Amino acid sequence: MAKKEEEAPLYWGKTGGKYRLIHDAIDSALVPASGEADSKAGEIIRLADNVYYECFNNGGSFYGGQRGDEARKLARMVKKHVSFTSPQLNNDEQWDEMMDASIKAAWMELMSDPASLKKVLAKMP
């Protein structure tokens, strides 16, 4: 019996998440080892990964300083493309909903960036 969408494994385990293959392809193709990404899609994934990592490694105490700035920048970039309704990220499911929204927004950015889209598609399994 197939799993329901809401039962998809979490992104945190590096093996799950509804859009894991797309995330990994964008990450591999467009996110640099350090610093900002050159494309909007890569930057969305970089920011989402940083905010997600901060939550699961440091308890989400990112609302000040660099990570707070990254969280606000991510929110601005994502809401341009998709509706993300969780006002606070209080549990794993809400964090994964944030990742889903970020990956959708990154994919939408790729639709207007053919060169980046080509790089991402080359990384897809």
N, C-alpha and C positions, 0 to 999 in steps of 0.2 A: 504494500500500500504506500503510495507516495505521501511525502510530508506535505502538510498545508503550508502556505506561504508564511504564516505567522510563527511556524515552528522552525524556520530556517536557523541554522547555527549562527552564532554571533560573529561579527567581524573580528572581535577581540582575539579569538582563537587562531586567527590567521588562516583558517580553513573554511570559514563559513561566511554568511552574509548573502543576501538575495542577489546582489550585483557584484559578487566577489571577482568573477572573471573580467568584467569591465574595469573594475577598480584596479586590479593588478596590471592590466594592459596599459591603462593610462599612467599608472605609477611608474611602470617600467620604461615607458616611452617618453614621458614628458616631465617627470619630477626629478630634479637634480639631487645629488647626494647632500648638498647644502645650499642654502640661499633660496631666493624666490625662483619660481618656474618662469620660463619665457612665454608660456601660453596661458590663457585664462583657464582652460580645462586643467592643466597641470597645477596651476596655483590653487584651484578649488580643492583638488585632491590633497595637495601638500598641506593646506590649512586644515582640512577635515582630519587628516591623519594626525597632525600635531595636537589639535584640540582633543581628539579621541584618546590619543596616547596620554596626554596630560591627565585626563580624567581617571583612566585605569591605572596609572602609575603614581600619581600624586594626589589622588582623591578629588580632583576637579577644582583645585585651588588656583585656577588660572584667570580669575576675573579681574585681576590687576596685572599690570606689567605687559610684557610682550605677548603672552598667551591670551590675555584679555583683548588686546588689540587684534590678534589673529582671529579670535572668536567673533568679534564684531565685523571684521572684514569678510569672513566667511559668510556670516548671516546676510550681509548686503549682497554678496555675489550669488548666493543660492536663491534668495527670495525673488530675484529677478526672473527666475525660471520656474520654480516650483513652490507650492505651498507647503510650508513646514509649520505645523500647528502646536507642537509641544512647547509651552512657554518656559518650562524648566526641564532639565534633563536629569531626572531622578532615578531612573532605572535602566537596565541594559536594553530593554526594548526601545525606550526613547532615544538612547544613544545610537542604536542601530537605525532607527527612523531618521535621525540626523545624517548618518552615513548614506542611507538610501537616497535622501533628498540631495545630498552633495554630489553623489555619483550621477544622478539624473541631470543635475544642473551642468556638471562637467561634460556629459555626453551632448547636451544641447549646445554648449559652447563649441564643441567639435564640429557641429553641423555648419558653422560659418568659418571654419578654419581647415580647409582641405589638406594642407601640408601636415598639420598635427594629426588629423583624422587618419591619414595614410600611415603615419608612424604607429598609431595605436592599433590599427587593424593588422599591421604586420606582427604585433605582439600577441594577438588573440590566438588561442589554441585552435 
